[in-house]
Amino acid sequence: MFLAEEAAATASVFNGFDIFVVLFTIVIAIGVVRQILAPKKNPLAIGFGIVALAVFATMDVIMIQGWMGG
């Protein structure tokens, strides 16, 4: 138990994959905005994009809270 607590305390809260999560969130947001502003709208793409954006935005919030130690 002691070793697990020590490993958790020394582990970095920042991961290299975090940058990609933020970039994917930005790309999804751009896609949703472009679909909403398009003259011929695709409701399936808009809905799927909004759900994906909500999931990735939630991941970003939780990830950034982990960076801040909260």
DSSP file (Angstrom, degrees, kcal/mol; ACC not computed):
  #  RESIDUE AA STRUCTURE BP1 BP2  ACC     N-H-->O    O-->H-N    N-H-->O    O-->H-N    TCO  KAPPA ALPHA  PHI   PSI    X-CA   Y-CA   Z-CA
    1    1 A M     >        0   0    0      0, 0.0     4,-2.0     0, 0.0     5,-0.2   0.000 360.0 360.0 360.0 -41.6    0.0    0.0    0.0
    2    2 A F  H  >  +     0   0    0      1,-0.2     4,-2.1     2,-0.2     5,-0.2   0.895 360.0  51.4 -62.4 -40.5    2.8    2.4    0.9
    3    3 A L  H  > S+     0   0    0      1,-0.2     4,-2.4     2,-0.2    -1,-0.2   0.876 108.3  51.9 -65.9 -37.2    4.5    1.8   -2.5
    4    4 A A  H  > S+     0   0    0      2,-0.2     4,-2.1     1,-0.2    -1,-0.2   0.898 110.1  48.4 -66.4 -40.0    1.3    2.6   -4.4
    5    5 A E  H  X S+     0   0    0     -4,-2.0     4,-1.8     2,-0.2    -2,-0.2   0.895 112.1  49.4 -66.9 -38.5    0.8    5.8   -2.5
    6    6 A E  H  X S+     0   0    0     -4,-2.1     4,-1.7     2,-0.2    -2,-0.2   0.903 111.0  49.3 -67.2 -40.7    4.4    6.8   -3.2
    7    7 A A  H  X S+     0   0    0     -4,-2.4     4,-1.1     1,-0.2    -2,-0.2   0.886 110.9  50.3 -65.6 -38.6    4.1    6.0   -6.9
    8    8 A A  H  < S+     0   0    0     -4,-2.1    -1,-0.2     1,-0.2    -2,-0.2   0.858 109.9  50.8 -67.7 -34.6    0.9    8.1   -7.1
    9    9 A A  H  < S+     0   0    0     -4,-1.8    -1,-0.2     1,-0.2    -2,-0.2   0.837 114.5  42.4 -72.3 -32.5    2.5   11.0   -5.4
   10   10 A T  H  < S+     0   0    0     -4,-1.7    -1,-0.2    -5,-0.1    -2,-0.2   0.571  89.9 107.9 -91.9  -9.1    5.5   11.0   -7.7
   11   11 A A  S  < S-     0   0    0     -4,-1.1     2,-0.2    -5,-0.1    -3,-0.0  -0.420  75.4-113.6 -70.4 142.4    3.5   10.4  -11.0
   12   12 A S        -     0   0    0      1,-0.1    -1,-0.1    -2,-0.1    -2,-0.1  -0.510  11.9-150.7 -75.5 142.7    3.3   13.4  -13.3
   13   13 A V  S    S+     0   0    0     -2,-0.2     2,-0.5    54,-0.1    -1,-0.1   0.626  78.7  78.4 -87.1 -13.6   -0.2   14.8  -13.8
   14   14 A F        -     0   0    0     53,-0.1     2,-0.3    52,-0.1    -2,-0.1  -0.827  62.4-172.7 -99.2 133.1    0.7   16.0  -17.3
   15   15 A N    >   -     0   0    0     -2,-0.5     3,-1.5     1,-0.1     4,-0.4  -0.916  32.9-124.2-122.5 149.1    0.7   13.4  -20.1
   16   16 A G  T >> S+     0   0    0     -2,-0.3     3,-0.7     1,-0.3     4,-0.6   0.782 110.4  62.7 -62.2 -27.1    1.9   13.9  -23.7
   17   17 A F  H 3> S+     0   0    0      1,-0.2     4,-1.8     2,-0.2     3,-0.3   0.705  84.4  78.2 -70.9 -19.9   -1.5   12.7  -24.9
   18   18 A D  H <> S+     0   0    0     -3,-1.5     4,-1.9     1,-0.2    -1,-0.2   0.858  88.5  56.0 -58.7 -36.9   -3.2   15.7  -23.2
   19   19 A I  H <> S+     0   0    0     -3,-0.7     4,-2.3    -4,-0.4    -1,-0.2   0.907 106.4  50.1 -63.1 -41.5   -2.0   18.0  -26.1
   20   20 A F  H  X S+     0   0    0     -4,-0.6     4,-2.8    -3,-0.3    -1,-0.2   0.861 106.3  55.3 -66.8 -35.2   -3.8   15.8  -28.6
   21   21 A V  H  X S+     0   0    0     -4,-1.8     4,-2.0     2,-0.2    -1,-0.2   0.924 109.9  46.3 -62.7 -43.6   -7.0   15.8  -26.6
   22   22 A V  H  X S+     0   0    0     -4,-1.9     4,-2.0     2,-0.2    -2,-0.2   0.917 113.4  49.3 -65.0 -42.6   -7.0   19.6  -26.7
   23   23 A L  H  X S+     0   0    0     -4,-2.3     4,-2.4     1,-0.2    -2,-0.2   0.907 110.0  50.6 -63.8 -41.8   -6.2   19.7  -30.4
   24   24 A F  H  X S+     0   0    0     -4,-2.8     4,-2.6     1,-0.2    -1,-0.2   0.881 108.2  53.7 -62.9 -37.4   -9.0   17.2  -31.2
   25   25 A T  H  X S+     0   0    0     -4,-2.0     4,-2.3    -5,-0.2    -1,-0.2   0.914 109.4  47.9 -62.5 -42.5  -11.5   19.3  -29.2
   26   26 A I  H  X S+     0   0    0     -4,-2.0     4,-2.3     2,-0.2    -2,-0.2   0.915 112.1  49.0 -64.6 -43.1  -10.5   22.3  -31.3
   27   27 A V  H  X S+     0   0    0     -4,-2.4     4,-2.2     2,-0.2    -2,-0.2   0.907 111.7  48.9 -64.4 -41.7  -10.9   20.4  -34.5
   28   28 A I  H  X S+     0   0    0     -4,-2.6     4,-2.5     2,-0.2    -1,-0.2   0.911 110.4  51.4 -63.9 -41.7  -14.3   19.0  -33.5
   29   29 A A  H  X S+     0   0    0     -4,-2.3     4,-2.3     1,-0.2    -2,-0.2   0.908 109.6  49.7 -62.6 -41.9  -15.5   22.6  -32.5
   30   30 A I  H  X S+     0   0    0     -4,-2.3     4,-2.4     1,-0.2    -1,-0.2   0.915 111.2  50.0 -61.9 -42.5  -14.4   23.9  -35.9
   31   31 A G  H  X S+     0   0    0     -4,-2.2     4,-2.2     2,-0.2    -2,-0.2   0.894 110.1  49.3 -63.4 -41.4  -16.3   21.1  -37.6
   32   32 A V  H  X S+     0   0    0     -4,-2.5     4,-2.3     2,-0.2    -1,-0.2   0.928 112.1  48.1 -64.7 -44.6  -19.5   21.7  -35.6
   33   33 A V  H  X S+     0   0    0     -4,-2.3     4,-2.2     1,-0.2    -2,-0.2   0.917 111.8  49.9 -62.7 -42.7  -19.4   25.4  -36.4
   34   34 A R  H  X S+     0   0    0     -4,-2.4     4,-0.8     1,-0.2    -1,-0.2   0.889 111.4  48.8 -64.5 -38.2  -18.8   24.8  -40.1
   35   35 A Q  H  < S+     0   0    0     -4,-2.2     3,-0.3     1,-0.2     7,-0.2   0.890 111.4  49.2 -68.2 -38.2  -21.7   22.3  -40.2
   36   36 A I  H  < S+     0   0    0     -4,-2.3    -2,-0.2     1,-0.2    -1,-0.2   0.883 115.3  43.9 -68.1 -37.0  -24.0   24.7  -38.5
   37   37 A L  H  < S+     0   0    0     -4,-2.2    -1,-0.2    -5,-0.2    -2,-0.2   0.546  89.4 112.4 -84.9  -7.3  -23.1   27.6  -40.8
   38   38 A A  S  < S-     0   0    0     -4,-0.8     3,-0.1    -3,-0.3    -3,-0.0  -0.352  70.3-133.1 -67.8 144.7  -23.3   25.4  -44.0
   39   39 A P  S    S+     0   0    0      0, 0.0     2,-0.7     0, 0.0    -1,-0.1   0.887 102.1  46.5 -66.2 -37.1  -26.0   26.2  -46.4
   40   40 A K  S    S-     0   0    0      2,-0.0     2,-0.2    -3,-0.0    -2,-0.1  -0.896  90.1-153.0-106.6 105.2  -27.0   22.5  -46.7
   41   41 A K        -     0   0    0     -2,-0.7    -5,-0.1    -3,-0.1    -6,-0.1  -0.505  11.9-152.9 -85.2 145.1  -27.1   21.2  -43.2
   42   42 A N     >  -     0   0    0     -7,-0.2     4,-2.3    -2,-0.2     5,-0.2  -0.922   6.2-166.7-113.7 102.1  -26.5   17.6  -42.2
   43   43 A P  H  > S+     0   0    0      0, 0.0     4,-2.7     0, 0.0     5,-0.2   0.850  86.8  53.8 -60.9 -35.5  -28.4   16.9  -38.9
   44   44 A L  H  > S+     0   0    0      2,-0.2     4,-2.7     1,-0.2     5,-0.2   0.929 110.9  45.7 -65.1 -43.5  -26.6   13.7  -38.3
   45   45 A A  H  > S+     0   0    0      2,-0.2     4,-2.4     1,-0.2    -1,-0.2   0.890 113.5  49.7 -65.8 -39.6  -23.2   15.3  -38.5
   46   46 A I  H  X S+     0   0    0     -4,-2.3     4,-2.3     2,-0.2    -2,-0.2   0.940 113.9  45.0 -65.0 -46.5  -24.3   18.2  -36.4
   47   47 A G  H  X S+     0   0    0     -4,-2.7     4,-2.2     2,-0.2    -2,-0.2   0.924 114.9  46.9 -63.0 -45.6  -25.7   15.9  -33.7
   48   48 A F  H  X S+     0   0    0     -4,-2.7     4,-2.6    -5,-0.2    -1,-0.2   0.899 113.0  50.5 -63.8 -40.1  -22.7   13.6  -33.7
   49   49 A G  H  X S+     0   0    0     -4,-2.4     4,-2.7    -5,-0.2    -1,-0.2   0.889 109.4  50.0 -65.1 -39.5  -20.4   16.6  -33.6
   50   50 A I  H  X S+     0   0    0     -4,-2.3     4,-2.3     2,-0.2    -1,-0.2   0.911 112.3  47.2 -66.7 -41.6  -22.2   18.2  -30.6
   51   51 A V  H  X S+     0   0    0     -4,-2.2     4,-2.2     2,-0.2    -2,-0.2   0.937 114.3  46.9 -64.3 -45.5  -22.1   14.9  -28.7
   52   52 A A  H  X S+     0   0    0     -4,-2.6     4,-2.7     1,-0.2     5,-0.2   0.901 111.9  51.2 -62.4 -40.5  -18.4   14.4  -29.5
   53   53 A L  H  X S+     0   0    0     -4,-2.7     4,-2.6     1,-0.2    -1,-0.2   0.893 109.1  50.7 -64.3 -39.2  -17.7   18.0  -28.5
   54   54 A A  H  X S+     0   0    0     -4,-2.3     4,-2.1     2,-0.2    -1,-0.2   0.911 112.1  47.2 -63.9 -42.0  -19.5   17.6  -25.2
   55   55 A V  H  X S+     0   0    0     -4,-2.2     4,-2.2     2,-0.2    -2,-0.2   0.942 115.7  43.7 -65.3 -47.2  -17.5   14.5  -24.4
   56   56 A F  H  X S+     0   0    0     -4,-2.7     4,-2.4     2,-0.2    -2,-0.2   0.869 112.1  52.8 -69.1 -35.7  -14.1   16.0  -25.3
   57   57 A A  H  X S+     0   0    0     -4,-2.6     4,-2.3    -5,-0.2    -1,-0.2   0.901 109.7  49.5 -65.0 -39.5  -14.9   19.3  -23.5
   58   58 A T  H  X S+     0   0    0     -4,-2.1     4,-2.4     2,-0.2    -2,-0.2   0.911 110.5  50.3 -63.5 -42.1  -15.7   17.3  -20.4
   59   59 A M  H  X S+     0   0    0     -4,-2.2     4,-2.6     1,-0.2    -2,-0.2   0.900 109.9  51.2 -61.5 -40.2  -12.4   15.4  -20.8
   60   60 A D  H  X S+     0   0    0     -4,-2.4     4,-2.8     2,-0.2     5,-0.2   0.922 109.7  49.0 -62.9 -44.7  -10.6   18.8  -21.1
   61   61 A V  H  X S+     0   0    0     -4,-2.3     4,-2.2     1,-0.2    -2,-0.2   0.936 114.5  44.5 -61.7 -46.9  -12.2   20.2  -18.0
   62   62 A I  H  X S+     0   0    0     -4,-2.4     4,-1.7     1,-0.2    -1,-0.2   0.893 114.3  50.6 -65.0 -39.3  -11.3   17.1  -15.9
   63   63 A M  H  X S+     0   0    0     -4,-2.6     4,-1.6    -5,-0.2    -2,-0.2   0.915 111.3  46.8 -65.1 -44.4   -7.8   17.0  -17.4
   64   64 A I  H  X S+     0   0    0     -4,-2.8     4,-1.9     1,-0.2    -1,-0.2   0.861 109.0  54.9 -69.5 -34.9   -7.1   20.7  -16.6
   65   65 A Q  H  X>S+     0   0    0     -4,-2.2     5,-2.8    -5,-0.2     4,-0.5   0.880 106.7  52.3 -62.6 -36.0   -8.5   20.2  -13.1
   66   66 A G  H ><5S+     0   0    0     -4,-1.7     3,-0.6     4,-0.2    -2,-0.2   0.863 106.7  52.7 -66.5 -35.5   -6.0   17.4  -12.7
   67   67 A W  H 3<5S+     0   0    0     -4,-1.6    -1,-0.2     1,-0.2    -2,-0.2   0.888 109.4  49.2 -64.2 -38.0   -3.2   19.7  -13.9
   68   68 A M  H 3<5S-     0   0    0     -4,-1.9    -1,-0.2    -5,-0.1    -2,-0.2   0.552 117.7-113.5 -80.6  -7.0   -4.2   22.3  -11.3
   69   69 A G  T <<5       0   0    0     -3,-0.6    -3,-0.2    -4,-0.5    -2,-0.1   0.674 360.0 360.0  86.9  17.3   -4.2   19.6   -8.6
   70   70 A G      <       0   0    0     -5,-2.8    -4,-0.2    -6,-0.2    -5,-0.1   0.434 360.0 360.0-108.3 360.0   -8.0   19.8   -8.0
